[in-house]
Amino acid sequence: MWQGSMGRMEERLRKEMATTTKPFDVWFSLRCLGLMTFFGCMSAIFYPVLWIGVIVLSLVPQIGQLYAPPLVILTAFGTVYGLLMIAIYYLNTRVGISLLHMACSVSLACLGLFGATMAEKMLAENRQAEKNGKVMLRIVAQGRYTVTPILALGSLLPLTSWISALCVASVCVFAVKSVRWLLLFHCWGGHFDSKSGKPMKVLLTGDSFPPKLDGVQNFARNTIQALVRDGHKVHVFCSNGSPETPFAPENYGATVTRGPGVEIQPKHKITLPSPHFLAALMHFKPHIIQFFDFTPMAFFMVAFLWWLGLPVVISHHSRIDLYATYVPGFIGDYSPQVMRAACEVVFPLVTGHLLIDGNQRDQSWFAGHSNIRFWSTGCDLDFFHPSKKDSKVREIYSNGRPDLPLVVFVGRMSPEKQVDKIADLVKEANPPGEPELCRFAIIGHGDSWKSIHEEIGHRPDVNMPGVVTGEKLAALVASSDIFFSPTVTGTLDLVFIESQAAGIAVVGPRAVAVPLVVEEGVNGCLYTPLDMKDAKRAIKDVIPQLDKMKVEARKNAEANFKWSKSSDEAIQFYKDVLQYTANVAT
């Protein structure tokens, strides 16, 4: 259904890649916020239709992965904006408050929050000066969540006396704060003291838990193992799998709460916000919560957790701003701006961010954030190893030409991964009438597999067996010469690391975090993103240096990509974030 739109999607992607690190611009951000509000209002109007779509998608997951995330996000937009629209309608028609009056009240709230935020930043930058007498600055900062709501609500209430309005507003605000304190008491483990000897309690959530197996799931599994190893407690909230599922979090010492989700592909569910999450919070009482990627669940729940005051970390494994260009239809023309607005609204509410692609620091939605850190990636250096090279495996996957260099791709074959470019590369590398440059083994499955197989699967220089896993995959990668990937929407697909661990060279795009792990001319080569002529040039440059590059690739993996290093960084970041929140509280 989406194949005819690939050119349009690629055009959007190129445009977004050229502007993705655009610094914060007030007017552009307001425009993006306006677009998000428009789509939010439209989602509220068509809310029942969106829910019908979600239900259909859960019953017929083969509709495709491209449609599920935007549909779930639009449904979340519809929920938020629908409630706002109902509240505005009620206040206008039943209470008699004019729209202008409401706008003035919101403006007052924004001014109050802005002033308190600036005061809070000044306080954080000069805590010593605060101790020496800047008491008023502290009062303004600490009054951010009390004084401002009282003034805004007091200006909104249709009472003749300001004193009466402020009194009623104060009662309402303190009632809400009482509910918050009650929820916080039941949902939070309190400030964590690393010197106390007590275990840290970490709640992990996201869409990448078994039976879905991908790079993000590897991050989650190794984080669980490291936390349990150090004596900490881990709880997982997800919608995937069961306790009997292979590699389930329960197998590594975590407890699990499973809530509802929408299955968009076999073994892959998008976790939905639900009362199950609140039940998990109240049962486990975490010190800190981590979302693996900015999922629809994170989009919906971060504001609630911020309101409660729970420390939250998001690890960013995908470039969602680039993924947004692959939303089908006309909505995709505006989705990058809508996603930018969502990020600029939600990300400041998060206590800490872990970046797989350190270049993301330059994106506008991370500007001025206090807790941002690069998170090293890793892989199983024993599972992916050059010793697993097998001549028989090479013979099979090269279609009987083991003498030619074997280029392997491993990954999800979906359009948002730019896998259609693989067909272009095959045709570019081995045109009719010329000697073959190499052979291709294309491993994986997904929405794009059928169309790519119809285009190049019949060629003698291509082997497309579908999904290969376990020891067979380790042997295949080690028996190849070059790993190639066209993907620019991931931060750093784990297979870049696994290939180096297996002792083969890497050819990847000069984009996202790939240049951080591929050193030009040492362990591989880079090419201009989406340009398959330049990709062919990179492969040709690598082939004469294969022996040297394979050795350097394994050395690089051994030196830099150990899971122990990655998981230790995450645990230390948790502790630093918790210390930061404790300092702010005092």
ABEGO torsion letter per residue (X at the ends): XAAAAAAAAAAAAAAAAAAAABBBBAAAAAAAAAAAAAAAAAAAAAAAAAAAAAAAAAABAAAEAAAAAAAAAAAAAAAAAAAAAAAAAAAAAAAGBBAAAAAAAAAAAAAAAAAAAAAAAAAAABAAAAAAGBAAAAAAAAAAAAAAAAAAAAAABBBABAAAAAAAAAAAAAAAAAAAAAAAAAABAEBBBAAAGBBBBBBBBEABBOABBBAAAAAAAAAAAAAAAAGBBBBBBBABEBAABBGBAAAAGBBBBBBBBBBABBGBBBBBBBAAAAAAAAAAGBABBBBBEBBAAAAAAAAAAAAAGBBBBBBBABBAAAAAAABBEAAAAAAAAAAAAAAAAAAAABABBBBABAAAAABAAABGBABBBBBBBBBBAAABBAAABBAAAAAAAAGGBAABBBBBBBEBBBAAAGAAAAAAAAAAABBBGBBBABBBBBBEBEAAAAAAAAAAAABAABBBAEBBBEAAAAAAAAABABBBBABAABABBAAAAAAAAAGBBBBBBBBEAAAAABBBGAAEBBBBBGBAAAAAAAAAAAAAAAAAAAAAAAAAAAAABBAAAAAAAAAAAAAAAAAAAAAAAX
